[in-house]
Each structure stands twice: as C-alpha cells, then as structure tokens.
Amino acid sequence: MRRQPDAAKRPLPGYLALIPPAGMVPEASTLLLGRALRAFVDGYVAVLLPVYLLALGFGTWEVGLLSTATLLGSALATLAVGAWGHRFHHRHLLLAAALLMAATGLIFANLAAFWPLLLIAFVGTLNPSSGDVSVFLPLEHARLAEAAEGDARTRLFARYSLTGALCAAVGALAAAVPDWLVTLEFERLAALRLMFAFYGLTGLAVWLLYRRLPEPPPHRRPQAPTPLQASRGIVLRLAALFSVDAFAGGLVVNSLLALWLFERFGLSVAAAGVFFFWAGLLTAGSQLAAPWVAKKIGLLNTMVFTHIPASICLILAALAPNLTLALGLLLLRAFLSQMDVPTRAAFVMAVVTPPERAAAASFTAVPRSLAAALSPSLGGALFAAGLLAAPLVLCGVLKIGYDLALLAAFRRHAAAK
C-alpha cells in the first residue's frame, strides 16, 4: 500500500480559505487563529491610537514619540527572545506574551498622563504599524517553520500573512465603532478607552488559545533551538539590510499615515478606517500571489521587484494634488508593498540551519523593530514642522535603496524558493 506523505510535508490545499484545511497540523491552525485575533485588534488600534492621543490633548510630536516607544520596546523584547529564548520552550514564551498583551490594553485604557502612557507603550505590545512587529512574530515563525518544508512552508507563511492582512483590514473598519458609540450617547473619550480595553480582553483570549499548544513529549522532542552559529554571517547581513527597510517603514506606520491623511486632506476617522480596510484587502491579495510568484522567480526576486514599484507609488502619493489620486496611489502601494512579507520570512528560514531558525527570526526581526522605532518620532516632528510630504518621500527613497542593496548582496541566493 502506498504510504501517504506526512501532513507537515503535504502541499497545503485551498490556501485561499482563512480557516486551515483538515490536513494542516493542529498547531499551525492554533497559531493562525491567534494571529487572526491579534491582527483584528491591531487593525483598529493603528487608526485609533493618534485619535486617542489627540483626544487626550497631545500633539503630533507626542503621537510620533509614543509610536517610537511601542516599536523600541518590541525590538528589545524580540532581542531578548533571540539571545535567551532558546532556553525556554516557545509555548511558555507565547503564553507570557499573551498576558503582556492583555495587561497592555487594560492598563492603557485607564491612563491619561503622557509619561505613564509612554511607559506602557514601551513595555507593552501595542502595534502602530501595518505589519506584526511584536515579540509574537519570531516565536510564531519558529513554530510554523517546523510544520512544513520547501514550497509548503512558503504557502504556510503566506497563509499566516494573509490571515493577518485580512483580519487587520476588518479591524480597521472597527475604528468607526467609537463614532457609533457616540451616537448612543457615549462620551467620545470613554468610547475610545473601551476599544483599548477590548484589545486587552483579546490578549486574554489569545492566552487561552495558546494554552492548547502542545509541548513535544521527551522521546519525540525536536532538536533544541540554538544561538546563531553557522548562519551568523548571513543573518547579520540580512539584519543590517532589514534595518534600513524598517527605518524607512517607520516613517509611515499606519498611525502616522492616518495622521497624514487627517492633517493633509482632513479625512474623517470613519473614512480612514474604510481606506485601511481596502488597503488591507489589497495587501491580502498580494499575500495570495506571493507563493506563486516566488515559485516562478524565486524568493529574493519577489521581495525586490514588487517592493520598488510600491515605493515609487508612495513618493507619488506624497506629491499628489488631491485626495482621490493620493488614495489611489496608496492603494496600489498596498497591493505591492507587502508581497515580500511571507517571502522574506521563508527566505530567512531557507538560508539558515533548522536549529538556528528561532534565533535567526529574532535577530532579523530585531532591527526591523529597533530601526523602525527610531523613525516615527522623526516623522511626527516633520509633520509638526509642516513638512507633510517629507516622511513619505524619504520612506520611498530609502526603501528603493534597500531593495537594490539586498539584490546585490544576495544575488547568489536568488533561486531560493
């Protein structure tokens, strides 16, 4: 009788569906559902964070500074996972991160002074950007990498990114909920606080979900993750290049992009939520295309040759004379700019040894968070100075430089799939 392939190695059918098929290992299903819950609340928090801070009486520079604090704290937490996380089982670290998420939302919803908010933003899990930059990312990537190999791994990472993009898009629509609550005679500030409290409750839900993650029995425990050794050179080069991309992206994280739309065109919060919803759907569409494109031209080429046109669109949007043209260019950018997300994750996992994957995921994610943490305050300062187009133009130019440098440095890996 012909032996059936292992589920972990079987091609994942129907990856258009959000819910994983029956053939997928249960652990991957649990991780994807956790990603979905976190992405939903991240979707509206990115839009409502500047609104909440402005309602508390803070200015655009404070919005940028607090965004910097959230990303800097995430970077340091991710660095700690890379340096010492191999000493602990991933399940325990994910449970701790979920509790931190719960505490972040519930405490943030009850503060009004800037410095306490800045502290909670630094130590917590708030995400002002369009992607996942939290400590969850390297831990979930490392576990997903064990669930599939080769093209199946790329499809699984694409499903992970797709899940995040779709749920973040729906979450962006939820940014209109405070306006709806105001019509029910809620105070506006109280309605905004309620949204952050729900973020905290979602963290508790993620904690309950991740309690289902198994610990391998001793006789079947996989090879223990190790610090970087054989792959150190490759990872350090990737980390250096990723830091440029991350710094550029930090100039236009979703919270600052929403602020730009508010300041430049007077867009309403509800309209901004609709825009980010459609941008999220287009991003999800690009995640679906990424595995197919990567199979044809390789992971590296997919990362580079979709990113450059996206950066050009961002520069043109910054100079657009009207809202319609600006939104059109930003939506086109949304379709192209995130196709590198699943391919980048799969590329890192493909070029390092299996025991080093958790450390590699952390040490390539750290510069993305650390470098991105430096730029939102710069973007906020440029906005405060009246230079509204400068952050978007600078972001686009830096990203194009990153793409060309990445292609030159890793050309010999261009065929990796």
Contacts in CASP RR format, 6 or more apart in sequence:
PFRMAT RR
TARGET T0000
AUTHOR 0000-0000-0000
METHOD contacts of the structure
MODEL  1
MRRQPDAAKRPLPGYLALIPPAGMVPEASTLLLGRALRAFVDGYVAVLLP
VYLLALGFGTWEVGLLSTATLLGSALATLAVGAWGHRFHHRHLLLAAALL
MAATGLIFANLAAFWPLLLIAFVGTLNPSSGDVSVFLPLEHARLAEAAEG
DARTRLFARYSLTGALCAAVGALAAAVPDWLVTLEFERLAALRLMFAFYG
LTGLAVWLLYRRLPEPPPHRRPQAPTPLQASRGIVLRLAALFSVDAFAGG
LVVNSLLALWLFERFGLSVAAAGVFFFWAGLLTAGSQLAAPWVAKKIGLL
NTMVFTHIPASICLILAALAPNLTLALGLLLLRAFLSQMDVPTRAAFVMA
VVTPPERAAAASFTAVPRSLAAALSPSLGGALFAAGLLAAPLVLCGVLKI
GYDLALLAAFRRHAAAK
7 23 0 8 1.000
7 24 0 8 1.000
7 25 0 8 1.000
8 25 0 8 1.000
8 146 0 8 1.000
8 147 0 8 1.000
8 148 0 8 1.000
8 149 0 8 1.000
8 152 0 8 1.000
9 148 0 8 1.000
9 149 0 8 1.000
9 152 0 8 1.000
10 23 0 8 1.000
10 152 0 8 1.000
11 151 0 8 1.000
11 152 0 8 1.000
11 155 0 8 1.000
12 20 0 8 1.000
12 21 0 8 1.000
12 23 0 8 1.000
12 24 0 8 1.000
12 148 0 8 1.000
12 152 0 8 1.000
12 155 0 8 1.000
12 156 0 8 1.000
12 159 0 8 1.000
13 21 0 8 1.000
13 23 0 8 1.000
14 21 0 8 1.000
15 155 0 8 1.000
15 158 0 8 1.000
15 159 0 8 1.000
15 162 0 8 1.000
15 288 0 8 1.000
15 291 0 8 1.000
16 288 0 8 1.000
18 36 0 8 1.000
18 162 0 8 1.000
18 163 0 8 1.000
18 166 0 8 1.000
19 29 0 8 1.000
20 28 0 8 1.000
20 29 0 8 1.000
20 32 0 8 1.000
20 159 0 8 1.000
24 147 0 8 1.000
24 156 0 8 1.000
25 147 0 8 1.000
27 143 0 8 1.000
27 147 0 8 1.000
27 213 0 8 1.000
27 214 0 8 1.000
28 144 0 8 1.000
28 147 0 8 1.000
28 148 0 8 1.000
28 156 0 8 1.000
30 209 0 8 1.000
30 210 0 8 1.000
30 212 0 8 1.000
30 213 0 8 1.000
31 140 0 8 1.000
31 143 0 8 1.000
31 144 0 8 1.000
31 160 0 8 1.000
31 213 0 8 1.000
32 159 0 8 1.000
32 160 0 8 1.000
32 163 0 8 1.000
33 209 0 8 1.000
34 206 0 8 1.000
34 209 0 8 1.000
34 210 0 8 1.000
35 132 0 8 1.000
35 136 0 8 1.000
35 140 0 8 1.000
35 160 0 8 1.000
35 163 0 8 1.000
35 164 0 8 1.000
35 167 0 8 1.000
36 163 0 8 1.000
36 164 0 8 1.000
36 166 0 8 1.000
36 167 0 8 1.000
37 167 0 8 1.000
37 202 0 8 1.000
37 203 0 8 1.000
37 205 0 8 1.000
37 206 0 8 1.000
37 209 0 8 1.000
38 101 0 8 1.000
38 132 0 8 1.000
38 134 0 8 1.000
38 136 0 8 1.000
38 202 0 8 1.000
38 203 0 8 1.000
38 206 0 8 1.000
39 132 0 8 1.000
39 163 0 8 1.000
39 164 0 8 1.000
39 165 0 8 1.000
39 166 0 8 1.000
39 167 0 8 1.000
39 168 0 8 1.000
39 171 0 8 1.000
40 167 0 8 1.000
40 168 0 8 1.000
40 170 0 8 1.000
40 171 0 8 1.000
40 174 0 8 1.000
40 202 0 8 1.000
41 171 0 8 1.000
41 198 0 8 1.000
41 199 0 8 1.000
41 200 0 8 1.000
41 202 0 8 1.000
42 127 0 8 1.000
42 131 0 8 1.000
42 132 0 8 1.000
42 168 0 8 1.000
42 171 0 8 1.000
43 167 0 8 1.000
43 168 0 8 1.000
43 169 0 8 1.000
43 171 0 8 1.000
43 172 0 8 1.000
43 174 0 8 1.000
43 175 0 8 1.000
43 254 0 8 1.000
43 276 0 8 1.000
44 171 0 8 1.000
44 172 0 8 1.000
44 173 0 8 1.000
44 174 0 8 1.000
44 175 0 8 1.000
44 177 0 8 1.000
44 195 0 8 1.000
45 126 0 8 1.000
45 127 0 8 1.000
45 128 0 8 1.000
45 195 0 8 1.000
45 196 0 8 1.000
45 199 0 8 1.000
46 127 0 8 1.000
46 128 0 8 1.000
46 129 0 8 1.000
46 130 0 8 1.000
46 168 0 8 1.000
46 172 0 8 1.000
46 253 0 8 1.000
46 254 0 8 1.000
46 255 0 8 1.000
46 258 0 8 1.000
46 276 0 8 1.000
47 172 0 8 1.000
47 175 0 8 1.000
47 254 0 8 1.000
47 255 0 8 1.000
47 258 0 8 1.000
47 269 0 8 1.000
47 272 0 8 1.000
47 273 0 8 1.000
47 276 0 8 1.000
48 175 0 8 1.000
48 178 0 8 1.000
48 192 0 8 1.000
48 195 0 8 1.000
48 196 0 8 1.000
48 269 0 8 1.000
49 63 0 8 1.000
49 66 0 8 1.000
49 67 0 8 1.000
49 126 0 8 1.000
49 128 0 8 1.000
49 255 0 8 1.000
50 60 0 8 1.000
50 63 0 8 1.000
50 255 0 8 1.000
50 256 0 8 1.000
50 258 0 8 1.000
50 259 0 8 1.000
50 262 0 8 1.000
51 175 0 8 1.000
51 178 0 8 1.000
51 192 0 8 1.000
51 258 0 8 1.000
51 269 0 8 1.000
52 192 0 8 1.000
52 193 0 8 1.000
52 196 0 8 1.000
53 59 0 8 1.000
53 62 0 8 1.000
53 63 0 8 1.000
53 66 0 8 1.000
53 117 0 8 1.000
54 63 0 8 1.000
55 188 0 8 1.000
55 189 0 8 1.000
55 192 0 8 1.000
56 112 0 8 1.000
56 114 0 8 1.000
56 117 0 8 1.000
56 189 0 8 1.000
58 66 0 8 1.000
58 114 0 8 1.000
59 384 0 8 1.000
60 259 0 8 1.000
60 263 0 8 1.000
60 380 0 8 1.000
60 383 0 8 1.000
60 384 0 8 1.000
61 377 0 8 1.000
61 380 0 8 1.000
61 381 0 8 1.000
61 383 0 8 1.000
61 384 0 8 1.000
62 114 0 8 1.000
63 255 0 8 1.000
63 256 0 8 1.000
63 259 0 8 1.000
63 380 0 8 1.000
64 255 0 8 1.000
64 256 0 8 1.000
64 376 0 8 1.000
64 377 0 8 1.000
64 379 0 8 1.000
64 380 0 8 1.000
64 381 0 8 1.000
65 118 0 8 1.000
65 376 0 8 1.000
65 377 0 8 1.000
65 380 0 8 1.000
66 114 0 8 1.000
66 117 0 8 1.000
66 118 0 8 1.000
66 121 0 8 1.000
67 128 0 8 1.000
67 250 0 8 1.000
67 253 0 8 1.000
67 255 0 8 1.000
67 256 0 8 1.000
67 376 0 8 1.000
67 377 0 8 1.000
68 373 0 8 1.000
68 374 0 8 1.000
68 375 0 8 1.000
68 376 0 8 1.000
68 377 0 8 1.000
69 118 0 8 1.000
69 119 0 8 1.000
69 121 0 8 1.000
69 122 0 8 1.000
69 373 0 8 1.000
70 121 0 8 1.000
70 122 0 8 1.000
70 124 0 8 1.000
70 126 0 8 1.000
70 127 0 8 1.000
70 128 0 8 1.000
70 373 0 8 1.000
71 128 0 8 1.000
71 129 0 8 1.000
71 133 0 8 1.000
71 250 0 8 1.000
71 253 0 8 1.000
71 369 0 8 1.000
71 370 0 8 1.000
71 372 0 8 1.000
71 373 0 8 1.000
71 376 0 8 1.000
72 122 0 8 1.000
72 369 0 8 1.000
72 370 0 8 1.000
72 373 0 8 1.000
72 374 0 8 1.000
73 122 0 8 1.000
73 123 0 8 1.000
73 124 0 8 1.000
73 369 0 8 1.000
73 373 0 8 1.000
74 124 0 8 1.000
74 125 0 8 1.000
74 127 0 8 1.000
74 133 0 8 1.000
74 134 0 8 1.000
74 135 0 8 1.000
74 369 0 8 1.000
74 373 0 8 1.000
75 133 0 8 1.000
75 366 0 8 1.000
75 367 0 8 1.000
75 368 0 8 1.000
75 369 0 8 1.000
75 370 0 8 1.000
75 372 0 8 1.000
75 373 0 8 1.000
76 370 0 8 1.000
77 134 0 8 1.000
77 135 0 8 1.000
78 134 0 8 1.000
78 135 0 8 1.000
78 137 0 8 1.000
78 138 0 8 1.000
78 362 0 8 1.000
78 365 0 8 1.000
78 366 0 8 1.000
78 369 0 8 1.000
79 362 0 8 1.000
79 363 0 8 1.000
79 366 0 8 1.000
79 370 0 8 1.000
81 93 0 8 1.000
81 135 0 8 1.000
81 138 0 8 1.000
81 139 0 8 1.000
81 358 0 8 1.000
81 362 0 8 1.000
82 138 0 8 1.000
82 227 0 8 1.000
82 358 0 8 1.000
82 359 0 8 1.000
82 362 0 8 1.000
82 363 0 8 1.000
82 366 0 8 1.000
83 227 0 8 1.000
83 362 0 8 1.000
85 93 0 8 1.000
85 225 0 8 1.000
85 358 0 8 1.000
85 362 0 8 1.000
86 224 0 8 1.000
86 225 0 8 1.000
86 226 0 8 1.000
86 227 0 8 1.000
86 358 0 8 1.000
86 359 0 8 1.000
89 215 0 8 1.000
90 139 0 8 1.000
90 142 0 8 1.000
90 143 0 8 1.000
90 213 0 8 1.000
90 358 0 8 1.000
91 210 0 8 1.000
91 213 0 8 1.000
91 214 0 8 1.000
91 215 0 8 1.000
93 135 0 8 1.000
93 139 0 8 1.000
94 136 0 8 1.000
94 139 0 8 1.000
94 140 0 8 1.000
94 210 0 8 1.000
94 213 0 8 1.000
95 207 0 8 1.000
95 210 0 8 1.000
95 211 0 8 1.000
97 125 0 8 1.000
97 134 0 8 1.000
97 135 0 8 1.000
97 136 0 8 1.000
97 139 0 8 1.000
98 203 0 8 1.000
98 204 0 8 1.000
98 206 0 8 1.000
98 207 0 8 1.000
98 210 0 8 1.000
99 203 0 8 1.000
99 207 0 8 1.000
100 123 0 8 1.000
100 124 0 8 1.000
100 125 0 8 1.000
100 135 0 8 1.000
101 124 0 8 1.000
101 125 0 8 1.000
101 134 0 8 1.000
101 199 0 8 1.000
101 200 0 8 1.000
101 202 0 8 1.000
101 203 0 8 1.000
101 206 0 8 1.000
102 200 0 8 1.000
102 201 0 8 1.000
102 202 0 8 1.000
102 203 0 8 1.000
102 204 0 8 1.000
102 207 0 8 1.000
103 124 0 8 1.000
103 200 0 8 1.000
104 120 0 8 1.000
104 123 0 8 1.000
104 124 0 8 1.000
104 125 0 8 1.000
104 126 0 8 1.000
104 199 0 8 1.000
104 200 0 8 1.000
105 126 0 8 1.000
105 196 0 8 1.000
105 197 0 8 1.000
105 199 0 8 1.000
105 200 0 8 1.000
106 197 0 8 1.000
106 200 0 8 1.000
106 201 0 8 1.000
107 120 0 8 1.000
108 117 0 8 1.000
108 120 0 8 1.000
108 121 0 8 1.000
108 126 0 8 1.000
108 196 0 8 1.000
108 199 0 8 1.000
109 193 0 8 1.000
109 194 0 8 1.000
109 195 0 8 1.000
109 196 0 8 1.000
109 197 0 8 1.000
109 199 0 8 1.000
109 200 0 8 1.000
110 193 0 8 1.000
111 117 0 8 1.000
111 120 0 8 1.000
125 134 0 8 1.000
125 135 0 8 1.000
125 136 0 8 1.000
126 199 0 8 1.000
127 133 0 8 1.000
127 134 0 8 1.000
128 253 0 8 1.000
128 254 0 8 1.000
128 255 0 8 1.000
128 256 0 8 1.000
128 376 0 8 1.000
129 249 0 8 1.000
129 250 0 8 1.000
129 253 0 8 1.000
129 254 0 8 1.000
129 255 0 8 1.000
129 372 0 8 1.000
130 168 0 8 1.000
130 253 0 8 1.000
130 254 0 8 1.000
130 279 0 8 1.000
130 280 0 8 1.000
130 283 0 8 1.000
130 338 0 8 1.000
131 168 0 8 1.000
131 338 0 8 1.000
131 341 0 8 1.000
132 164 0 8 1.000
133 365 0 8 1.000
133 368 0 8 1.000
133 369 0 8 1.000
133 372 0 8 1.000
137 361 0 8 1.000
137 365 0 8 1.000
138 358 0 8 1.000
138 361 0 8 1.000
138 362 0 8 1.000
138 365 0 8 1.000
139 358 0 8 1.000
140 160 0 8 1.000
141 157 0 8 1.000
141 345 0 8 1.000
141 349 0 8 1.000
141 357 0 8 1.000
141 361 0 8 1.000
142 225 0 8 1.000
142 357 0 8 1.000
142 358 0 8 1.000
142 361 0 8 1.000
143 213 0 8 1.000
144 153 0 8 1.000
144 156 0 8 1.000
144 157 0 8 1.000
144 160 0 8 1.000
145 153 0 8 1.000
145 349 0 8 1.000
145 354 0 8 1.000
145 357 0 8 1.000
145 361 0 8 1.000
146 222 0 8 1.000
147 153 0 8 1.000
147 156 0 8 1.000
148 155 0 8 1.000
148 156 0 8 1.000
150 350 0 8 1.000
150 417 0 8 1.000
151 291 0 8 1.000
151 295 0 8 1.000
151 417 0 8 1.000
153 346 0 8 1.000
153 349 0 8 1.000
153 350 0 8 1.000
154 290 0 8 1.000
154 291 0 8 1.000
154 294 0 8 1.000
154 295 0 8 1.000
154 299 0 8 1.000
154 342 0 8 1.000
154 343 0 8 1.000
154 346 0 8 1.000
154 417 0 8 1.000
155 291 0 8 1.000
157 342 0 8 1.000
157 343 0 8 1.000
157 345 0 8 1.000
157 346 0 8 1.000
157 349 0 8 1.000
158 287 0 8 1.000
158 288 0 8 1.000
158 290 0 8 1.000
158 291 0 8 1.000
158 342 0 8 1.000
160 342 0 8 1.000
160 345 0 8 1.000
161 287 0 8 1.000
161 290 0 8 1.000
161 338 0 8 1.000
161 341 0 8 1.000
161 342 0 8 1.000
161 345 0 8 1.000
162 284 0 8 1.000
162 285 0 8 1.000
162 287 0 8 1.000
162 288 0 8 1.000
162 342 0 8 1.000
164 284 0 8 1.000
165 280 0 8 1.000
165 281 0 8 1.000
165 283 0 8 1.000
165 284 0 8 1.000
165 285 0 8 1.000
165 287 0 8 1.000
165 338 0 8 1.000
166 280 0 8 1.000
166 281 0 8 1.000
166 284 0 8 1.000
168 280 0 8 1.000
169 276 0 8 1.000
169 277 0 8 1.000
169 278 0 8 1.000
169 279 0 8 1.000
169 280 0 8 1.000
169 281 0 8 1.000
169 283 0 8 1.000
169 284 0 8 1.000
170 277 0 8 1.000
171 277 0 8 1.000
172 273 0 8 1.000
172 274 0 8 1.000
172 275 0 8 1.000
172 276 0 8 1.000
172 277 0 8 1.000
172 279 0 8 1.000
172 280 0 8 1.000
173 273 0 8 1.000
173 274 0 8 1.000
173 277 0 8 1.000
174 195 0 8 1.000
175 269 0 8 1.000
175 270 0 8 1.000
175 272 0 8 1.000
175 273 0 8 1.000
175 276 0 8 1.000
176 269 0 8 1.000
176 270 0 8 1.000
176 273 0 8 1.000
176 274 0 8 1.000
177 191 0 8 1.000
177 195 0 8 1.000
178 186 0 8 1.000
178 188 0 8 1.000
178 191 0 8 1.000
178 192 0 8 1.000
178 194 0 8 1.000
178 195 0 8 1.000
178 269 0 8 1.000
179 191 0 8 1.000
179 269 0 8 1.000
179 270 0 8 1.000
181 191 0 8 1.000
181 194 0 8 1.000
182 188 0 8 1.000
182 191 0 8 1.000
186 194 0 8 1.000
216 222 0 8 1.000
223 354 0 8 1.000
223 355 0 8 1.000
224 355 0 8 1.000
225 355 0 8 1.000
225 356 0 8 1.000
225 357 0 8 1.000
225 358 0 8 1.000
225 359 0 8 1.000
226 355 0 8 1.000
226 356 0 8 1.000
226 359 0 8 1.000
227 356 0 8 1.000
227 359 0 8 1.000
228 235 0 8 1.000
228 356 0 8 1.000
228 359 0 8 1.000
228 360 0 8 1.000
228 363 0 8 1.000
229 353 0 8 1.000
229 356 0 8 1.000
230 353 0 8 1.000
230 356 0 8 1.000
231 351 0 8 1.000
231 352 0 8 1.000
231 353 0 8 1.000
231 356 0 8 1.000
231 360 0 8 1.000
234 351 0 8 1.000
234 352 0 8 1.000
235 348 0 8 1.000
235 352 0 8 1.000
235 356 0 8 1.000
235 359 0 8 1.000
235 360 0 8 1.000
235 363 0 8 1.000
235 364 0 8 1.000
236 363 0 8 1.000
237 409 0 8 1.000
237 410 0 8 1.000
238 348 0 8 1.000
238 364 0 8 1.000
238 410 0 8 1.000
239 363 0 8 1.000
239 364 0 8 1.000
239 366 0 8 1.000
239 367 0 8 1.000
240 367 0 8 1.000
241 402 0 8 1.000
241 405 0 8 1.000
241 406 0 8 1.000
241 409 0 8 1.000
242 364 0 8 1.000
242 367 0 8 1.000
242 368 0 8 1.000
242 371 0 8 1.000
243 367 0 8 1.000
243 368 0 8 1.000
243 370 0 8 1.000
243 371 0 8 1.000
244 371 0 8 1.000
244 398 0 8 1.000
244 401 0 8 1.000
244 402 0 8 1.000
244 405 0 8 1.000
245 368 0 8 1.000
245 398 0 8 1.000
245 399 0 8 1.000
245 402 0 8 1.000
246 367 0 8 1.000
246 368 0 8 1.000
246 369 0 8 1.000
246 370 0 8 1.000
246 371 0 8 1.000
246 372 0 8 1.000
247 371 0 8 1.000
247 372 0 8 1.000
247 374 0 8 1.000
247 375 0 8 1.000
247 398 0 8 1.000
248 375 0 8 1.000
248 394 0 8 1.000
248 395 0 8 1.000
248 396 0 8 1.000
248 398 0 8 1.000
248 399 0 8 1.000
248 402 0 8 1.000
249 372 0 8 1.000
249 375 0 8 1.000
249 395 0 8 1.000
249 399 0 8 1.000
250 256 0 8 1.000
250 372 0 8 1.000
250 375 0 8 1.000
250 376 0 8 1.000
250 395 0 8 1.000
251 375 0 8 1.000
251 376 0 8 1.000
251 378 0 8 1.000
251 379 0 8 1.000
251 391 0 8 1.000
251 392 0 8 1.000
251 394 0 8 1.000
251 395 0 8 1.000
252 260 0 8 1.000
252 314 0 8 1.000
252 391 0 8 1.000
252 392 0 8 1.000
252 395 0 8 1.000
253 372 0 8 1.000
253 376 0 8 1.000
254 276 0 8 1.000
255 376 0 8 1.000
256 376 0 8 1.000
256 379 0 8 1.000
256 380 0 8 1.000
256 383 0 8 1.000
256 391 0 8 1.000
257 330 0 8 1.000
258 272 0 8 1.000
258 276 0 8 1.000
259 380 0 8 1.000
259 383 0 8 1.000
260 383 0 8 1.000
260 388 0 8 1.000
260 391 0 8 1.000
260 392 0 8 1.000
261 267 0 8 1.000
261 272 0 8 1.000
261 275 0 8 1.000
262 269 0 8 1.000
262 272 0 8 1.000
263 383 0 8 1.000
263 388 0 8 1.000
264 326 0 8 1.000
264 388 0 8 1.000
265 323 0 8 1.000
265 326 0 8 1.000
267 275 0 8 1.000
267 323 0 8 1.000
275 327 0 8 1.000
275 330 0 8 1.000
275 331 0 8 1.000
278 331 0 8 1.000
278 334 0 8 1.000
279 330 0 8 1.000
279 331 0 8 1.000
279 334 0 8 1.000
280 334 0 8 1.000
282 331 0 8 1.000
282 334 0 8 1.000
282 335 0 8 1.000
283 334 0 8 1.000
283 335 0 8 1.000
283 337 0 8 1.000
283 338 0 8 1.000
285 335 0 8 1.000
286 306 0 8 1.000
286 334 0 8 1.000
286 335 0 8 1.000
286 336 0 8 1.000
286 337 0 8 1.000
286 338 0 8 1.000
286 339 0 8 1.000
287 338 0 8 1.000
287 339 0 8 1.000
287 341 0 8 1.000
287 342 0 8 1.000
289 339 0 8 1.000
290 302 0 8 1.000
290 339 0 8 1.000
290 340 0 8 1.000
290 341 0 8 1.000
290 342 0 8 1.000
290 343 0 8 1.000
291 342 0 8 1.000
293 302 0 8 1.000
293 306 0 8 1.000
293 339 0 8 1.000
294 302 0 8 1.000
294 343 0 8 1.000
294 346 0 8 1.000
294 417 0 8 1.000
295 417 0 8 1.000
297 305 0 8 1.000
298 343 0 8 1.000
298 414 0 8 1.000
298 415 0 8 1.000
298 416 0 8 1.000
298 417 0 8 1.000
299 343 0 8 1.000
299 344 0 8 1.000
299 346 0 8 1.000
299 347 0 8 1.000
299 350 0 8 1.000
299 413 0 8 1.000
299 416 0 8 1.000
299 417 0 8 1.000
300 347 0 8 1.000
300 406 0 8 1.000
300 407 0 8 1.000
300 410 0 8 1.000
300 411 0 8 1.000
300 413 0 8 1.000
300 414 0 8 1.000
300 416 0 8 1.000
301 407 0 8 1.000
301 414 0 8 1.000
302 339 0 8 1.000
302 340 0 8 1.000
302 343 0 8 1.000
303 339 0 8 1.000
303 340 0 8 1.000
303 343 0 8 1.000
303 344 0 8 1.000
303 347 0 8 1.000
303 403 0 8 1.000
303 406 0 8 1.000
304 340 0 8 1.000
304 403 0 8 1.000
304 404 0 8 1.000
304 406 0 8 1.000
304 407 0 8 1.000
306 336 0 8 1.000
306 337 0 8 1.000
306 339 0 8 1.000
306 340 0 8 1.000
307 336 0 8 1.000
307 337 0 8 1.000
307 339 0 8 1.000
307 340 0 8 1.000
307 399 0 8 1.000
307 402 0 8 1.000
307 403 0 8 1.000
308 399 0 8 1.000
308 400 0 8 1.000
308 403 0 8 1.000
308 404 0 8 1.000
309 336 0 8 1.000
310 332 0 8 1.000
310 333 0 8 1.000
310 336 0 8 1.000
310 337 0 8 1.000
310 399 0 8 1.000
311 333 0 8 1.000
311 337 0 8 1.000
311 395 0 8 1.000
311 396 0 8 1.000
311 397 0 8 1.000
311 399 0 8 1.000
311 400 0 8 1.000
311 403 0 8 1.000
312 396 0 8 1.000
312 400 0 8 1.000
313 329 0 8 1.000
313 330 0 8 1.000
313 332 0 8 1.000
313 333 0 8 1.000
313 336 0 8 1.000
314 329 0 8 1.000
314 330 0 8 1.000
314 333 0 8 1.000
314 337 0 8 1.000
314 392 0 8 1.000
314 395 0 8 1.000
314 396 0 8 1.000
314 399 0 8 1.000
315 392 0 8 1.000
315 393 0 8 1.000
315 396 0 8 1.000
315 397 0 8 1.000
316 329 0 8 1.000
317 325 0 8 1.000
317 326 0 8 1.000
317 328 0 8 1.000
317 329 0 8 1.000
317 330 0 8 1.000
317 333 0 8 1.000
317 392 0 8 1.000
318 388 0 8 1.000
318 389 0 8 1.000
318 390 0 8 1.000
318 392 0 8 1.000
318 393 0 8 1.000
319 389 0 8 1.000
319 393 0 8 1.000
320 326 0 8 1.000
320 329 0 8 1.000
345 361 0 8 1.000
347 413 0 8 1.000
347 416 0 8 1.000
348 360 0 8 1.000
348 361 0 8 1.000
348 364 0 8 1.000
349 357 0 8 1.000
349 360 0 8 1.000
349 361 0 8 1.000
350 416 0 8 1.000
350 417 0 8 1.000
351 413 0 8 1.000
351 416 0 8 1.000
352 360 0 8 1.000
378 391 0 8 1.000
379 390 0 8 1.000
379 391 0 8 1.000
380 391 0 8 1.000
382 388 0 8 1.000
382 390 0 8 1.000
382 391 0 8 1.000
383 391 0 8 1.000
407 414 0 8 1.000
END
